[in-house]
Amino acid sequence: MASSGGGVGAPSGATTTNRCAQMDFEGKVFPLTGGYGRYNRIVVVFSWFPNFAVMLNLFTDVFFTHIPEKYHCKPDSQLLPSAFMQLSNFSRQGYLNLTIPWVDEAGGFSHCELFKYPPNSSDFSDNAPRERVSCTRGWEYYQAAGLQSNFVTEWDLVCSDYWKIPLQHICFMMGWILGYIFLGTLCDRFGRRKSFLLSLSLSSVLGVCLCLSSSAVVFLLLRLAQGCMLAGVFVSSYINRLELCDPPHRLMVAMVSGFFGVFAELLLPGLAALCRDWPILQAVTTLPLILLLGYWCFGSVFPESPRWLLATLQIPTAKKSLQDFSSRNGTCLHEEVYPGQMAQTDIDSAFGEDCQPSYRTLLELRQTRVIWKNCLILSFTLFIGTGIQYCFTRNVHSFNTNFYFTYFIRVLTGALACIFICLSVDHFGRRGMLLLSAIITGLSSLLLLALTPYLRGGLVLVLSVVGLIFSQALAMLSTFFASEVLPTVVRGGCLGLVLAAGCVGMAASSLMELQNNGGYFLHHVIFASFAVLSVLCIMLLPETKRKPLPDSIKEGESQRRPPLFLSHPDRDNLPLLRTRTPLSEYNPDNYSRLVSATRKMLTKDNLPYRIAVPGHSPLLLDSDGQQQDNETLGEVVS
């Protein structure tokens, strides 16, 4: 990577810039440290646990904001006439029928209204004169999904205060958006490990504070801050995990972390049923974050990425890190040349001794075309993949209104999406499977828009499940693709932008709920159209299957779109940039053919005329010699 004046601590002068050239980490340095050896595998395993903790805290929002299916106003005796106080033959059900309106559409009591009788009325029949008023003493709730109390029941966020529930989700997503962008940028400036530990510490503290929330406003603010920190934990661990892998193992390592997230979702309903109250559930889900603080003490389980250290020209720290990886991977042999020593020698010869650390920022992407294009396309596909899931989930919920049915359908489709990616992407390539996921997602959405009134409920459920599988595959593959195609020096910030776009898609569903689902049909139409449009955009992406990760901005800019159909079906290792083999200045075969052709042309038997070439030409010719030459020239002309 050539340093520029825009980077922090960039070296000045063209000589120093040329001397600090980027080194081939994948081909030269990584194998000398043991490759994807024993120590790399151990670090990758420890990087999966943060994903479990993050997903556990992310999906608690589903239980915290779930509105109980049945609830009604608390009866208010002051709204009843004085004659009612003299009667004592009313049962509990009769008392509720007298005080709360019955709504046939809902199949139960009204959620937000009570009956108010005239003070001197003695008629308690259905035809009695009475008016409807809003709730005066709060609400009575039946048991919520897995919890007796949550964010809704704690502060009565129903009826006129219902808007605070989608607002809470929007604030939570806003925290994730800010965390992805800000802490992703910190990953590029201060390193993956420091950003991870900072985010992990603050998210643990905020999780404990959430258990002590005293009002809805405090809960909203703390939830926003915790979302910001959880995003930092996710993006730093995700990047560090992939940068420690070789190309054949990157996909499986990323997908296993996805299965850890699925396991957290499957475990969450059981934890909610055991905890009963939301502060206890919040404390239980914060406990894994607190346990992960042990990474402070044991630095070897989450080391700094040596690829990032070398890409940002932190040469002394990079050499120390590479030596540590070499020794832990067991590549240090007592009687042979130490491979780590060879790697350090190569680094010294490539970079010199006067290289200063050079960091890149997102602002420098304004001068790029390929990196910026790839970042925008993958942000668009992730936005579609997360935003359109609300449309499919709503159809599943309309088929069966049970909370757990919808929840487990979404979790199982996420697991199937992970399995689909594991079985197909390494064989058919990233771009092809991303294209297929976008096509099936768009077709499922369009069929549901056009044919829902004419299809049976089972077919609507099947289309919705298929759409959920491939929309989640589209989202997961977009994240993984972005981490592979973006250069190391700006991978944190760029991946943060991509993931932030996905959070915008998730927040779009809450915007619909904020308007009481008034714009659901338009929401579905827009995202279905976007899914179709994304098919054309995906065609512009490069293919990163079995390719080394780009480290510098120059390498990121050199990636080009390969042809859609390969000329050699058995060749799946296409270069991202097709280059012709330069012709050498001297080719013995070409020279020998040229000599043979020239010799044949000068052979007199093959010529229609005869050229007489004297052995040597005298400096002065006499008149007889000149006359003889003229005769010879005449024979040639004739």
C-alpha positions as CSV (number, residue, x, y, z in Angstrom):
1,M,0.0,0.0,0.0
2,A,1.4,3.3,-1.0
3,S,1.1,5.8,1.7
4,S,-0.5,9.1,0.9
5,G,-0.5,12.5,2.6
6,G,-4.1,12.0,3.7
7,G,-3.2,9.1,6.0
8,V,-2.4,9.7,9.6
9,G,1.3,9.6,10.2
10,A,2.0,9.0,6.4
11,P,5.6,9.3,5.4
12,S,6.6,12.2,3.2
13,G,8.6,11.9,0.0
14,A,8.3,9.7,-3.0
15,T,11.3,7.6,-2.1
16,T,9.9,6.6,1.2
17,T,6.5,5.9,-0.3
18,N,7.9,3.6,-2.9
19,R,10.1,1.8,-0.4
20,C,7.0,1.1,1.8
21,A,5.3,-1.0,-0.8
22,Q,2.5,-3.5,0.1
23,M,3.7,-7.1,0.7
24,D,1.8,-10.2,-0.4
25,F,0.5,-11.3,3.0
26,E,-1.5,-14.3,1.7
27,G,1.2,-15.7,-0.5
28,K,4.4,-15.0,1.3
29,V,3.8,-14.1,5.0
30,F,0.8,-16.2,6.0
31,P,2.3,-19.6,5.0
32,L,5.5,-18.9,7.0
33,T,3.5,-18.4,10.2
34,G,1.9,-21.8,9.9
35,G,-1.1,-20.7,7.8
36,Y,-4.5,-21.7,9.2
37,G,-2.8,-23.7,11.9
38,R,-3.6,-24.9,15.4
39,Y,-3.4,-21.5,17.0
40,N,-5.5,-19.8,14.3
41,R,-8.2,-22.4,14.8
42,I,-8.2,-21.8,18.6
43,V,-8.5,-18.0,18.1
44,V,-11.4,-18.5,15.6
45,V,-13.3,-20.7,18.1
46,F,-13.0,-18.0,20.8
47,S,-14.2,-15.4,18.2
48,W,-17.5,-17.3,17.9
49,F,-18.6,-16.8,21.5
50,P,-19.0,-13.0,21.1
51,N,-21.4,-13.6,18.2
52,F,-23.5,-15.8,20.6
53,A,-23.6,-13.0,23.3
54,V,-24.4,-10.3,20.8
55,M,-27.3,-12.2,19.1
56,L,-28.7,-13.1,22.6
57,N,-28.9,-9.4,23.4
58,L,-30.2,-8.4,20.0
59,F,-33.2,-10.7,20.0
60,T,-34.3,-9.9,23.5
61,D,-35.9,-6.9,21.9
62,V,-38.5,-9.3,20.5
63,F,-39.6,-10.3,24.1
64,F,-39.1,-6.9,25.6
65,T,-41.5,-5.2,23.2
66,H,-44.0,-8.0,22.7
67,I,-47.6,-6.9,23.3
68,P,-49.7,-9.5,25.1
69,E,-52.5,-10.9,22.8
70,K,-55.1,-10.3,25.5
71,Y,-55.3,-7.3,27.7
72,H,-58.0,-4.8,28.8
73,C,-58.6,-1.8,31.0
74,K,-58.8,-2.3,34.8
75,P,-62.4,-1.8,35.9
76,D,-63.1,1.6,37.6
77,S,-65.9,1.5,40.2
78,Q,-66.2,5.3,40.1
79,L,-67.6,5.0,36.6
80,L,-70.5,2.8,37.8
81,P,-73.7,4.2,39.3
82,S,-74.2,4.2,43.1
83,A,-76.9,1.5,42.8
84,F,-74.2,-0.9,41.7
85,M,-72.5,-0.8,45.1
86,Q,-75.6,-2.3,46.7
87,L,-75.4,-5.4,44.5
88,S,-73.2,-8.3,45.3
89,N,-74.4,-11.0,43.0
90,F,-72.1,-10.2,40.1
91,S,-69.4,-12.7,39.1
92,R,-66.0,-11.7,37.9
93,Q,-67.1,-12.3,34.3
94,G,-70.3,-10.4,34.8
95,Y,-68.5,-7.5,36.3
96,L,-66.2,-7.3,33.3
97,N,-69.1,-7.5,30.9
98,L,-70.7,-4.6,32.8
99,T,-67.7,-2.3,32.8
100,I,-65.8,-3.1,29.5
101,P,-67.2,-3.1,26.0
102,W,-67.0,-6.3,24.0
103,V,-65.4,-6.0,20.5
104,D,-66.6,-8.7,18.0
105,E,-63.8,-8.0,15.6
106,A,-61.1,-8.6,18.2
107,G,-63.1,-11.5,19.8
108,G,-62.6,-10.1,23.3
109,F,-62.9,-7.1,25.5
110,S,-61.9,-3.6,24.3
111,H,-58.3,-2.8,24.8
112,C,-58.6,0.9,25.4
113,E,-62.2,1.8,26.6
114,L,-64.5,1.5,29.6
115,F,-68.2,2.1,30.1
116,K,-69.3,5.1,32.1
117,Y,-72.9,5.1,33.5
118,P,-75.0,8.0,34.7
119,P,-74.7,8.5,38.5
120,N,-78.4,7.7,39.2
121,S,-78.8,4.9,36.7
122,S,-80.3,1.6,37.9
123,D,-80.4,-0.2,34.5
124,F,-77.5,-2.6,33.9
125,S,-78.7,-4.2,30.8
126,D,-77.1,-3.9,27.4
127,N,-79.6,-1.2,26.4
128,A,-78.8,1.0,29.4
129,P,-77.6,4.6,28.6
130,R,-73.8,4.7,28.9
131,E,-70.9,6.2,27.2
132,R,-67.4,5.0,26.4
133,V,-64.3,6.6,27.9
134,S,-60.6,5.9,27.9
135,C,-58.9,3.7,30.6
136,T,-58.6,5.5,33.9
137,R,-56.8,3.0,36.2
138,G,-54.4,1.2,33.9
139,W,-54.6,-2.2,32.2
140,E,-54.7,-5.8,33.1
141,Y,-52.5,-8.1,31.0
142,Y,-52.6,-11.8,30.4
143,Q,-49.1,-13.5,30.3
144,A,-46.9,-12.2,27.6
145,A,-44.8,-14.6,25.5
146,G,-42.4,-16.2,28.0
147,L,-42.5,-13.2,30.3
148,Q,-44.9,-12.0,33.0
149,S,-43.6,-8.4,32.6
150,N,-41.8,-6.6,29.9
151,F,-41.2,-3.1,28.5
152,V,-44.9,-2.9,27.4
153,T,-46.5,-4.1,30.7
154,E,-44.1,-2.2,32.9
155,W,-45.0,1.2,31.7
156,D,-48.4,0.5,30.0
157,L,-47.3,1.2,26.5
158,V,-50.6,0.5,24.8
159,C,-53.4,2.4,23.3
160,S,-52.4,6.1,23.1
161,D,-48.8,5.2,24.2
162,Y,-48.4,2.4,21.6
163,W,-46.1,4.6,19.5
164,K,-43.4,4.3,22.1
165,I,-42.9,0.6,21.2
166,P,-41.8,1.0,17.6
167,L,-39.9,4.1,18.7
168,Q,-37.9,1.9,21.1
169,H,-37.0,-0.4,18.3
170,I,-36.0,2.5,16.0
171,C,-33.8,3.9,18.8
172,F,-32.2,0.5,19.3
173,M,-31.5,0.2,15.5
174,M,-30.2,3.8,15.5
175,G,-27.7,2.7,18.1
176,W,-26.6,-0.2,15.9
177,I,-26.2,2.1,12.9
178,L,-24.0,4.6,14.9
179,G,-22.0,1.8,16.4
180,Y,-21.3,0.1,13.0
181,I,-20.1,3.3,11.4
182,F,-18.2,4.8,14.4
183,L,-16.7,1.7,15.9
184,G,-16.1,0.2,12.5
185,T,-13.9,3.2,11.7
186,L,-12.1,2.8,15.1
187,C,-11.3,-0.8,14.0
188,D,-9.3,0.7,11.1
189,R,-7.6,3.3,13.3
190,F,-6.8,1.6,16.6
191,G,-7.1,-2.1,15.7
192,R,-9.6,-4.9,16.0
193,R,-8.6,-6.0,19.5
194,K,-8.8,-2.5,21.1
195,S,-12.2,-1.7,19.5
196,F,-13.5,-5.1,20.6
197,L,-12.5,-4.7,24.2
198,L,-13.8,-1.1,24.4
199,S,-17.2,-2.2,22.9
200,L,-17.4,-5.3,25.1
201,S,-16.7,-3.3,28.3
202,L,-19.2,-0.6,27.7
203,S,-21.9,-3.0,26.5
204,S,-21.5,-5.0,29.7
205,V,-21.9,-1.9,31.9
206,L,-24.9,-0.6,29.9
207,G,-26.5,-4.1,30.2
208,V,-26.3,-3.9,34.0
209,C,-27.7,-0.4,34.0
210,L,-30.6,-1.5,31.8
211,C,-31.7,-3.9,34.6
212,L,-32.1,-0.8,36.9
213,S,-34.1,1.3,34.4
214,S,-36.7,3.4,36.2
215,S,-38.7,4.8,33.3
216,A,-39.4,4.3,29.6
217,V,-37.2,7.2,28.6
218,V,-34.2,5.9,30.5
219,F,-34.8,2.5,29.0
220,L,-34.8,4.0,25.5
221,L,-31.6,5.9,26.0
222,L,-29.7,3.0,27.5
223,R,-31.0,0.7,24.8
224,L,-29.7,3.0,22.1
225,A,-26.3,3.2,23.8
226,Q,-26.1,-0.6,24.3
227,G,-27.0,-1.2,20.6
228,C,-24.1,1.0,19.6
229,M,-21.6,-1.0,21.7
230,L,-23.0,-4.4,20.7
231,A,-22.5,-3.3,17.0
232,G,-18.8,-2.7,17.8
233,V,-18.4,-6.1,19.4
234,F,-20.0,-7.8,16.3
235,V,-18.0,-5.9,13.6
236,S,-14.6,-6.2,15.3
237,S,-14.9,-9.9,16.0
238,Y,-16.3,-10.6,12.5
239,I,-13.4,-8.9,10.8
240,N,-10.7,-10.3,13.0
241,R,-12.1,-13.8,12.5
242,L,-11.9,-13.7,8.7
243,E,-8.5,-12.1,8.7
244,L,-7.0,-15.1,10.5
245,C,-8.3,-17.6,7.9
246,D,-7.0,-18.7,4.5
247,P,-9.4,-18.6,1.5
248,P,-10.6,-22.2,1.7
249,H,-11.8,-21.9,5.4
250,R,-13.3,-18.4,5.3
251,L,-16.8,-19.4,4.4
252,M,-17.2,-22.2,6.9
253,V,-15.7,-20.0,9.7
254,A,-18.2,-17.3,9.0
255,M,-21.2,-19.7,8.8
256,V,-20.4,-21.4,12.0
257,S,-20.6,-18.0,13.7
258,G,-24.0,-17.7,12.1
259,F,-25.0,-21.1,13.7
260,F,-23.9,-19.7,17.0
261,G,-26.4,-16.8,16.5
262,V,-29.2,-19.3,15.5
263,F,-28.4,-21.3,18.7
264,A,-28.8,-18.1,20.8
265,E,-32.2,-17.4,19.2
266,L,-33.4,-21.0,19.9
267,L,-32.2,-20.7,23.5
268,L,-33.9,-17.3,24.2
269,P,-37.5,-18.4,24.6
270,G,-36.5,-20.9,27.2
271,L,-34.5,-18.3,29.1
272,A,-37.5,-15.9,28.9
273,A,-39.9,-18.6,30.3
274,L,-37.4,-19.3,33.2
275,C,-36.7,-15.6,34.0
276,R,-40.4,-14.4,33.9
277,D,-39.5,-10.7,34.4
278,W,-37.6,-8.6,32.0
279,P,-34.9,-7.3,34.4
280,I,-33.9,-10.8,35.2
281,L,-33.8,-11.7,31.5
282,Q,-31.7,-8.6,30.8
283,A,-29.3,-9.7,33.6
284,V,-29.0,-13.2,32.2
285,T,-28.3,-12.0,28.7
286,T,-25.7,-9.6,30.0
287,L,-23.8,-12.4,31.8
288,P,-22.1,-13.8,28.6
289,L,-20.8,-10.3,27.9
290,I,-19.3,-10.0,31.4
291,L,-17.7,-13.4,31.0
292,L,-16.1,-12.4,27.7
293,L,-14.3,-9.6,29.6
294,G,-11.8,-12.4,30.4
295,Y,-10.4,-11.6,27.0
296,W,-8.7,-8.6,28.7
297,C,-6.6,-10.9,30.8
298,F,-6.0,-13.6,28.2
299,G,-4.8,-11.7,25.1
300,S,-3.8,-14.8,23.2
301,V,-7.5,-15.8,22.7
302,F,-8.2,-12.6,20.8
303,P,-5.0,-11.2,19.4
304,E,-4.6,-8.3,17.1
305,S,-4.9,-9.1,13.4
306,P,-1.3,-9.3,11.9
307,R,-2.8,-8.7,8.5
308,W,-4.1,-5.3,9.7
309,L,-0.8,-4.5,11.4
310,L,1.2,-5.2,8.2
311,A,-1.3,-3.4,5.9
312,T,-1.1,-0.2,8.1
313,L,2.8,-0.4,8.1
314,Q,3.1,-1.0,11.8
315,I,6.2,-3.1,11.1
316,P,7.7,-3.7,14.6
317,T,4.4,-4.8,16.0
318,A,3.6,-6.8,13.0
319,K,6.9,-8.7,13.2
320,K,6.3,-9.5,16.9
321,S,2.7,-10.7,16.2
322,L,3.9,-12.9,13.3
323,Q,6.6,-14.4,15.5
324,D,4.0,-15.2,18.1
325,F,1.7,-16.9,15.6
326,S,4.7,-18.9,14.2
327,S,5.7,-20.2,17.5
328,R,2.1,-21.0,18.6
329,N,1.4,-22.8,15.3
330,G,4.5,-25.0,15.9
331,T,6.5,-23.9,12.9
332,C,9.6,-23.2,14.9
333,L,12.0,-26.1,14.4
334,H,15.2,-26.4,16.5
335,E,17.6,-27.6,13.8
336,E,16.2,-25.8,10.8
337,V,15.7,-22.3,9.6
338,Y,13.0,-20.6,11.7
339,P,10.1,-19.7,9.3
340,G,9.1,-16.8,11.4
341,Q,12.6,-15.4,11.0
342,M,12.3,-15.8,7.2
343,A,9.0,-13.8,7.3
344,Q,10.7,-11.0,9.3
345,T,13.6,-11.0,6.8
346,D,11.2,-10.7,3.9
347,I,9.3,-7.9,5.7
348,D,12.5,-6.0,6.4
349,S,13.6,-6.3,2.7
350,A,10.2,-5.2,1.5
351,F,9.5,-2.3,3.8
352,G,12.8,-1.0,5.0
353,E,13.4,0.6,8.3
354,D,11.9,4.1,7.9
355,C,8.3,3.1,7.3
356,Q,5.8,5.0,9.5
357,P,2.3,3.7,10.3
358,S,-0.3,4.9,7.7
359,Y,-4.0,4.7,8.3
360,R,-6.8,5.1,5.9
361,T,-10.3,6.6,6.5
362,L,-13.6,6.4,4.8
363,L,-13.2,9.9,3.4
364,E,-10.5,8.5,1.0
365,L,-13.1,6.4,-0.7
366,R,-14.2,9.5,-2.6
367,Q,-11.2,9.0,-4.8
368,T,-12.1,5.4,-5.5
369,R,-14.5,3.8,-8.0
370,V,-14.4,0.1,-7.6
371,I,-14.4,0.0,-3.8
372,W,-17.1,2.6,-3.5
373,K,-19.2,0.7,-6.1
374,N,-18.9,-2.6,-4.4
375,C,-19.7,-1.0,-1.0
376,L,-22.9,0.6,-2.3
377,I,-24.1,-2.5,-4.1
378,L,-23.6,-4.8,-1.1
379,S,-25.2,-2.1,1.2
380,F,-28.2,-2.1,-1.2
381,T,-28.6,-5.9,-1.2
382,L,-28.2,-6.1,2.6
383,F,-30.8,-3.4,3.0
384,I,-33.2,-5.4,0.8
385,G,-32.5,-8.7,2.6
386,T,-33.3,-7.3,6.1
387,G,-36.1,-5.0,5.1
388,I,-38.2,-7.4,3.1
389,Q,-38.2,-10.0,5.9
390,Y,-41.0,-8.0,7.6
391,C,-43.3,-8.7,4.6
392,F,-42.8,-12.4,4.8
393,T,-43.0,-12.5,8.6
394,R,-46.3,-10.7,8.5
395,N,-47.7,-13.3,6.1
396,V,-46.6,-16.1,8.4
397,H,-48.2,-14.3,11.3
398,S,-51.5,-13.9,9.4
399,F,-51.5,-17.7,8.8
400,N,-51.0,-18.4,12.5
401,T,-51.2,-15.6,15.1
402,N,-49.3,-17.6,17.8
403,F,-46.1,-15.7,18.8
404,Y,-44.0,-18.8,19.0
405,F,-45.0,-20.1,15.6
406,T,-43.8,-17.0,13.9
407,Y,-40.7,-16.8,16.0
408,F,-39.5,-20.4,15.4
409,I,-40.4,-20.2,11.7
410,R,-38.0,-17.2,11.4
411,V,-35.3,-19.0,13.4
412,L,-35.5,-22.2,11.4
413,T,-35.4,-20.4,8.1
414,G,-32.3,-18.6,9.3
415,A,-30.7,-22.0,10.0
416,L,-31.7,-23.3,6.6
417,A,-30.2,-20.2,5.0
418,C,-26.9,-20.9,6.7
419,I,-27.0,-24.5,5.5
420,F,-27.8,-23.3,1.9
421,I,-24.8,-21.0,1.9
422,C,-22.5,-23.7,3.3
423,L,-23.5,-26.2,0.6
424,S,-23.5,-23.9,-2.4
425,V,-21.4,-20.8,-2.2
426,D,-18.0,-22.5,-2.2
427,H,-19.0,-24.6,-5.2
428,F,-20.8,-22.0,-7.3
429,G,-19.2,-18.8,-6.1
430,R,-20.3,-15.8,-4.1
431,R,-21.7,-13.7,-6.9
432,G,-23.8,-16.5,-8.4
433,M,-25.4,-17.5,-5.1
434,L,-26.0,-13.8,-4.2
435,L,-27.7,-13.4,-7.6
436,L,-29.8,-16.5,-7.1
437,S,-30.9,-15.4,-3.6
438,A,-32.0,-12.0,-4.9
439,I,-33.9,-13.6,-7.8
440,I,-35.9,-16.0,-5.5
441,T,-36.5,-13.3,-2.9
442,G,-37.9,-11.0,-5.5
443,L,-40.0,-13.7,-7.2
444,S,-41.5,-14.8,-3.9
445,S,-42.4,-11.3,-3.0
446,L,-43.9,-10.5,-6.4
447,L,-46.0,-13.7,-6.3
448,L,-47.3,-12.9,-2.8
449,L,-48.2,-9.4,-4.0
450,A,-50.1,-10.6,-7.0
451,L,-51.6,-13.9,-6.0
452,T,-52.3,-13.8,-2.2
453,P,-56.1,-13.2,-2.7
454,Y,-56.3,-16.2,-5.0
455,L,-54.0,-18.7,-3.1
456,R,-54.8,-20.9,-0.2
457,G,-53.3,-20.2,3.2
458,G,-50.8,-23.1,2.8
459,L,-49.4,-21.8,-0.4
460,V,-49.0,-18.4,1.0
461,L,-47.1,-19.9,4.0
462,V,-44.9,-21.9,1.6
463,L,-44.0,-18.8,-0.5
464,S,-43.4,-16.8,2.7
465,V,-41.1,-19.5,4.1
466,V,-39.1,-19.6,0.8
467,G,-38.9,-15.9,0.8
468,L,-37.6,-15.8,4.4
469,I,-35.0,-18.4,3.7
470,F,-33.5,-16.6,0.7
471,S,-33.9,-13.1,2.1
472,Q,-31.9,-14.2,5.1
473,A,-29.4,-15.9,2.8
474,L,-29.2,-12.6,0.8
475,A,-28.5,-10.7,4.0
476,M,-25.8,-13.1,5.4
477,L,-24.1,-13.5,2.1
478,S,-24.0,-9.7,1.5
479,T,-22.2,-9.3,4.8
480,F,-19.7,-12.1,4.1
481,F,-19.2,-10.9,0.5
482,A,-18.5,-7.3,1.7
483,S,-15.9,-8.5,4.2
484,E,-14.0,-10.3,1.4
485,V,-14.2,-7.7,-1.3
486,L,-13.2,-4.6,0.9
487,P,-9.5,-3.9,1.5
488,T,-8.0,-4.4,5.0
489,V,-7.1,-0.8,5.6
490,V,-10.7,0.3,5.4
491,R,-12.5,-3.0,6.0
492,G,-13.9,-1.9,9.4
493,G,-15.4,1.3,8.2
494,C,-16.7,0.0,4.9
495,L,-18.2,-3.1,6.5
496,G,-19.8,-0.8,9.1
497,L,-21.5,1.2,6.3
498,V,-22.8,-2.0,4.8
499,L,-24.1,-3.4,8.1
500,A,-25.6,0.0,8.9
501,A,-27.7,-0.2,5.7
502,G,-29.0,-3.5,6.9
503,C,-30.1,-1.9,10.2
504,V,-31.9,0.7,8.2
505,G,-33.9,-2.1,6.5
506,M,-34.7,-3.6,9.9
507,A,-35.9,-0.2,11.2
508,A,-38.2,0.2,8.2
509,S,-40.6,-2.3,9.6
510,S,-40.9,-0.3,12.8
511,L,-41.7,2.8,10.7
512,M,-44.7,0.8,9.4
513,E,-45.8,-0.1,12.9
514,L,-45.4,3.5,14.0
515,Q,-48.1,4.4,11.4
516,N,-50.2,1.4,12.6
517,N,-49.2,-0.5,9.4
518,G,-50.9,2.1,7.2
519,G,-48.2,1.8,4.5
520,Y,-47.6,-1.9,4.5
521,F,-48.6,-2.5,0.9
522,L,-46.4,0.3,-0.3
523,H,-43.6,-1.1,1.8
524,H,-44.0,-4.5,0.2
525,V,-44.1,-3.0,-3.3
526,I,-41.0,-0.9,-2.8
527,F,-38.9,-3.8,-1.4
528,A,-40.1,-6.2,-4.1
529,S,-39.1,-3.7,-6.8
530,F,-35.7,-3.2,-5.1
531,A,-35.1,-7.0,-5.0
532,V,-35.6,-7.1,-8.8
533,L,-33.4,-4.1,-9.3
534,S,-30.6,-5.6,-7.2
535,V,-30.3,-8.5,-9.8
536,L,-28.7,-6.0,-12.2
537,C,-26.5,-4.5,-9.6
538,I,-25.1,-7.8,-8.4
539,M,-23.8,-8.5,-12.0
540,L,-21.3,-5.7,-11.4
541,L,-19.6,-7.3,-8.4
542,P,-16.3,-9.2,-8.7
543,E,-15.9,-12.9,-7.6
544,T,-13.9,-13.5,-4.4
545,K,-14.1,-17.3,-4.3
546,R,-10.7,-18.7,-3.2
547,K,-9.1,-15.3,-3.7
548,P,-6.8,-13.6,-1.2
549,L,-8.3,-10.7,0.8
550,P,-7.3,-7.3,-0.6
551,D,-5.1,-5.4,1.8
552,S,-4.5,-2.0,0.2
553,I,-6.8,0.4,-1.6
554,K,-4.8,-0.3,-4.8
555,E,-5.6,-4.0,-4.5
556,G,-9.3,-3.2,-3.8
557,E,-9.4,-1.0,-6.9
558,S,-7.9,-3.7,-9.1
559,Q,-10.8,-6.1,-8.6
560,R,-12.9,-6.4,-11.8
561,R,-16.1,-8.1,-12.8
562,P,-15.4,-11.6,-14.3
563,P,-17.5,-12.8,-17.2
564,L,-20.9,-14.3,-16.2
565,F,-20.3,-17.6,-18.0
566,L,-16.8,-19.1,-17.8
567,S,-15.2,-20.3,-21.0
568,H,-13.6,-23.3,-19.1
569,P,-16.2,-24.9,-16.9
570,D,-13.6,-26.8,-14.9
571,R,-11.7,-23.6,-14.1
572,D,-13.2,-21.9,-11.0
573,N,-10.2,-19.9,-10.0
574,L,-10.7,-16.9,-12.2
575,P,-8.5,-13.9,-11.5
576,L,-10.4,-10.7,-10.5
577,L,-8.4,-8.7,-13.1
578,R,-7.8,-10.5,-16.4
579,T,-4.4,-9.7,-17.7
580,R,-2.6,-10.8,-20.7
581,T,0.8,-12.5,-20.4
582,P,3.4,-9.9,-21.6
583,L,5.3,-11.0,-24.6
584,S,9.0,-11.3,-24.1
585,E,11.5,-9.3,-26.0
586,Y,13.2,-12.3,-27.4
587,N,11.4,-15.5,-28.4
588,P,13.6,-18.3,-29.8
589,D,10.8,-19.9,-31.7
590,N,9.7,-16.8,-33.4
591,Y,13.3,-15.9,-34.3
592,S,14.0,-19.3,-35.8
593,R,10.8,-19.1,-37.9
594,L,11.8,-15.7,-39.1
595,V,15.3,-16.9,-40.1
596,S,13.8,-19.9,-42.0
597,A,11.3,-17.7,-43.9
598,T,14.0,-15.3,-44.9
599,R,16.3,-18.0,-46.1
600,K,13.6,-19.4,-48.3
601,M,12.9,-16.0,-49.8
602,L,16.6,-15.6,-50.7
603,T,17.0,-19.0,-52.2
604,K,17.4,-18.6,-56.0
605,D,15.3,-21.7,-56.9
606,N,12.3,-20.1,-55.4
607,L,12.7,-16.8,-57.0
608,P,11.2,-15.8,-60.4
609,Y,14.4,-13.9,-61.1
610,R,18.0,-14.3,-60.2
611,I,19.8,-11.8,-58.0
612,A,23.6,-11.9,-58.4
613,V,25.3,-10.6,-55.3
614,P,29.1,-10.1,-55.6
615,G,31.3,-11.5,-52.9
616,H,32.9,-8.2,-52.4
617,S,32.6,-4.8,-54.1
618,P,35.8,-2.9,-55.1
619,L,35.9,0.7,-54.2
620,L,36.6,1.8,-57.8
621,L,35.2,0.1,-60.9
622,D,36.8,0.2,-64.3
623,S,34.8,0.7,-67.5
624,D,34.8,-3.1,-68.3
625,G,33.5,-4.0,-64.9
626,Q,30.8,-1.3,-65.1
627,Q,29.8,-2.6,-68.6
628,Q,29.5,-6.1,-67.2
629,D,27.3,-5.0,-64.4
630,N,25.0,-3.2,-66.8
631,E,24.6,-6.4,-68.8
632,T,23.8,-8.4,-65.7
633,L,21.2,-5.7,-64.7
634,G,19.6,-6.0,-68.2
635,E,19.2,-9.8,-67.8
636,V,17.5,-9.3,-64.5
637,V,15.0,-6.8,-66.0
638,S,14.3,-9.0,-68.9
